[in-house]
Amino acid sequence: MSVYLSLCKGKKNALRTNKKKEDSKEKIVTSQTETKENKPASNKNWVFFRVENKVSQNKKVTDYFPIRRSNRKTKGEIKSEEHRQIDDLINKNTEEGMEVRQIEGKGRGVFAVRAFKKGDFVVEYHGDLLDLAEAKTREDQYAQDPQTGCYMYYFQYQSKSYCIDATKESGRLGRLVNHSKSGNCQTRLHAIGETPHLILVASRDIKAGEELLYDYGDRSKESITAHPWLKF
């Protein structure tokens, strides 16, 4: 900010009483006035201002505000957390938000009694975990009695073939979810340690009251001949 001296008007008449002496004084005062009005009073003030301004420009935002650390979780952390949650649901045999109903001409089916969001864990397809050789032996045994039925799901895990055999009545709901090529659920492998588990997750948002369905994936002629509903 410029510093300057302002003269009062009343002083001018007082200065004219002694012209010779006062004229020179008036000139001096006037010259002083012009100097002080038009020029900075001291170069030191400008130097100080420039230095202070330069220092303020060099300051960082963090000199005034503390650094805020983000609380957002990484994708890896979120995925690990979701995996642990499903581990817990499987280990506790959790089967919530579903009920079994009788469907005319179809038999039993599993229905949602609450909403599921796309990607939500729905239920585990629980049964005996078998290697391929043992699974084929059991399947041959079941074939001898058509009334027994067959609830065997084959899959590969780490380049090895496995089967979940849920044929035996167990009260678990995963084995009762019916087939549809355009179902609202899909199968997914979930490993706990070195043990693979077969689970069903919502492939889209599911409303309460909807029947839970997924694609069994069996397109063999033999299976379709025995179970024509696999085509739909």
Solvent accessible surface area in square Angstrom, and as a share of the most:
residue,aa,sasa,rsa
1,M,200,0.89
2,S,66,0.43
3,V,76,0.43
4,Y,138,0.53
5,L,83,0.41
6,S,83,0.54
7,L,88,0.44
8,C,94,0.57
9,K,178,0.75
10,G,55,0.53
11,K,131,0.55
12,K,120,0.51
13,N,106,0.54
14,A,64,0.50
15,L,47,0.24
16,R,142,0.52
17,T,120,0.70
18,N,60,0.31
19,K,140,0.59
20,K,181,0.77
21,K,132,0.56
22,E,26,0.12
23,D,57,0.30
24,S,57,0.37
25,K,104,0.44
26,E,48,0.22
27,K,147,0.62
28,I,95,0.48
29,V,46,0.27
30,T,63,0.37
31,S,57,0.37
32,Q,88,0.39
33,T,18,0.10
34,E,95,0.43
35,T,73,0.42
36,K,84,0.36
37,E,88,0.39
38,N,116,0.60
39,K,127,0.54
40,P,56,0.35
41,A,64,0.50
42,S,41,0.26
43,N,115,0.59
44,K,164,0.70
45,N,73,0.37
46,W,88,0.31
47,V,84,0.48
48,F,135,0.56
49,F,103,0.43
50,R,156,0.57
51,V,85,0.49
52,E,95,0.43
53,N,67,0.34
54,K,135,0.57
55,V,78,0.45
56,S,56,0.36
57,Q,132,0.59
58,N,107,0.55
59,K,94,0.40
60,K,144,0.61
61,V,111,0.64
62,T,72,0.42
63,D,89,0.46
64,Y,134,0.51
65,F,134,0.56
66,P,112,0.70
67,I,105,0.54
68,R,223,0.81
69,R,194,0.71
70,S,91,0.59
71,N,150,0.77
72,R,221,0.81
73,K,109,0.46
74,T,83,0.48
75,K,181,0.77
76,G,47,0.45
77,E,93,0.42
78,I,79,0.40
79,K,150,0.63
80,S,54,0.35
81,E,59,0.27
82,E,92,0.41
83,H,75,0.34
84,R,146,0.53
85,Q,101,0.45
86,I,28,0.14
87,D,29,0.15
88,D,65,0.34
89,L,56,0.28
90,I,9,0.04
91,N,100,0.51
92,K,139,0.59
93,N,86,0.44
94,T,26,0.15
95,E,41,0.18
96,E,113,0.51
97,G,15,0.14
98,M,19,0.09
99,E,70,0.31
100,V,60,0.34
101,R,95,0.35
102,Q,140,0.62
103,I,43,0.22
104,E,175,0.79
105,G,89,0.86
106,K,103,0.44
107,G,31,0.30
108,R,86,0.31
109,G,0,0.00
110,V,0,0.00
111,F,28,0.12
112,A,0,0.00
113,V,72,0.41
114,R,111,0.41
115,A,66,0.51
116,F,3,0.01
117,K,148,0.63
118,K,145,0.61
119,G,40,0.38
120,D,52,0.27
121,F,26,0.11
122,V,4,0.02
123,V,0,0.00
124,E,10,0.05
125,Y,12,0.05
126,H,69,0.31
127,G,24,0.23
128,D,71,0.37
129,L,69,0.34
130,L,9,0.04
131,D,64,0.33
132,L,79,0.39
133,A,78,0.60
134,E,80,0.36
135,A,0,0.00
136,K,104,0.44
137,T,74,0.43
138,R,62,0.23
139,E,59,0.26
140,D,94,0.49
141,Q,104,0.46
142,Y,45,0.17
143,A,78,0.61
144,Q,152,0.68
145,D,66,0.34
146,P,114,0.71
147,Q,168,0.75
148,T,55,0.32
149,G,31,0.30
150,C,69,0.41
151,Y,69,0.26
152,M,28,0.13
153,Y,41,0.16
154,Y,75,0.29
155,F,25,0.10
156,Q,123,0.55
157,Y,36,0.14
158,Q,130,0.58
159,S,114,0.73
160,K,107,0.45
161,S,32,0.21
162,Y,40,0.15
163,C,0,0.00
164,I,8,0.04
165,D,6,0.03
166,A,4,0.03
167,T,11,0.07
168,K,170,0.72
169,E,106,0.48
170,S,67,0.43
171,G,64,0.62
172,R,33,0.12
173,L,25,0.13
174,G,0,0.00
175,R,10,0.04
176,L,20,0.10
177,V,2,0.01
178,N,25,0.13
179,H,17,0.08
180,S,19,0.12
181,K,105,0.44
182,S,100,0.65
183,G,20,0.19
184,N,4,0.02
185,C,6,0.04
186,Q,85,0.38
187,T,43,0.25
188,R,108,0.39
189,L,66,0.33
190,H,11,0.05
191,A,27,0.21
192,I,43,0.22
193,G,68,0.65
194,E,139,0.62
195,T,60,0.35
196,P,6,0.04
197,H,38,0.17
198,L,4,0.02
199,I,0,0.00
200,L,0,0.00
201,V,0,0.00
202,A,1,0.01
203,S,32,0.21
204,R,107,0.39
205,D,91,0.47
206,I,2,0.01
207,K,151,0.64
208,A,61,0.47
209,G,40,0.38
210,E,46,0.21
211,E,30,0.13
212,L,0,0.00
213,L,36,0.18
214,Y,6,0.02
215,D,49,0.25
216,Y,67,0.25
217,G,49,0.47
218,D,56,0.29
219,R,109,0.40
220,S,53,0.34
221,K,180,0.76
222,E,148,0.66
223,S,22,0.14
224,I,43,0.22
225,T,113,0.66
226,A,67,0.52
227,H,84,0.37
228,P,72,0.45
229,W,123,0.43
230,L,6,0.03
231,K,103,0.44
232,F,154,0.64
